[in-house]
Amino acid sequence: MSEGIRQPIALPLAPVSGERSLPPAWREFIRFCRDLRHGEIERLSIQDGMPVLAETIKKKVKF
């Protein structure tokens, strides 16, 4: 994948009780990845800089 140099994308942060944190969609995506532990997300749809849909997910279990 030679797309050249990728520019960093600033995530919009929403103030939560005086602090700045990730938007709910990103928090849910990170929580999902943490719960998945090992696996693959083949197709992830992003709209307006936010994760919207993961179409194909494979969970892997290490023995």
C-alpha positions as CSV (number, residue, x, y, z in Angstrom):
1,M,0.0,0.0,0.0
2,S,1.9,3.0,-1.2
3,E,-0.3,5.9,-0.4
4,G,2.5,8.3,0.2
5,I,2.9,10.1,3.5
6,R,-0.2,10.0,5.6
7,Q,-1.2,13.1,7.4
8,P,-2.4,12.8,11.0
9,I,-6.1,13.3,11.6
10,A,-7.1,15.3,14.6
11,L,-10.1,13.7,16.4
12,P,-12.8,16.0,17.6
13,L,-12.7,15.8,21.4
14,A,-15.8,16.5,23.5
15,P,-15.4,17.9,27.0
16,V,-16.6,15.5,29.7
17,S,-16.8,17.1,33.2
18,G,-14.1,19.5,32.5
19,E,-11.8,17.0,30.7
20,R,-11.3,16.2,27.1
21,S,-11.9,12.6,26.0
22,L,-12.5,10.5,22.9
23,P,-16.0,10.7,21.3
24,P,-18.3,7.8,22.2
25,A,-17.9,6.0,18.8
26,W,-14.1,5.8,19.3
27,R,-14.5,4.7,22.9
28,E,-16.9,1.9,21.8
29,F,-14.5,0.8,19.0
30,I,-11.5,0.7,21.4
31,R,-13.6,-1.3,23.9
32,F,-14.6,-3.7,21.1
33,C,-11.0,-4.2,20.1
34,R,-10.0,-4.8,23.7
35,D,-12.8,-7.4,24.1
36,L,-11.8,-9.1,20.8
37,R,-8.3,-9.7,22.2
38,H,-7.1,-11.6,19.1
39,G,-8.7,-11.3,15.7
40,E,-9.0,-9.3,12.5
41,I,-11.2,-6.5,11.3
42,E,-11.2,-6.7,7.6
43,R,-13.5,-3.9,6.6
44,L,-14.0,-0.9,8.8
45,S,-16.2,2.0,7.7
46,I,-15.2,5.5,8.8
47,Q,-17.5,8.5,8.3
48,D,-16.5,12.0,9.2
49,G,-13.5,10.7,11.1
50,M,-15.6,8.3,13.2
51,P,-15.8,4.5,13.1
52,V,-19.3,3.5,11.9
53,L,-19.3,-0.1,10.9
54,A,-17.1,-3.2,11.0
55,E,-18.4,-5.6,8.3
56,T,-16.2,-8.7,8.6
57,I,-14.7,-9.7,11.9
58,K,-12.7,-12.9,12.6
59,K,-12.0,-13.9,16.2
60,K,-8.9,-15.9,16.8
61,V,-8.2,-18.0,19.8
62,K,-4.7,-18.9,20.8
63,F,-4.1,-22.3,22.3
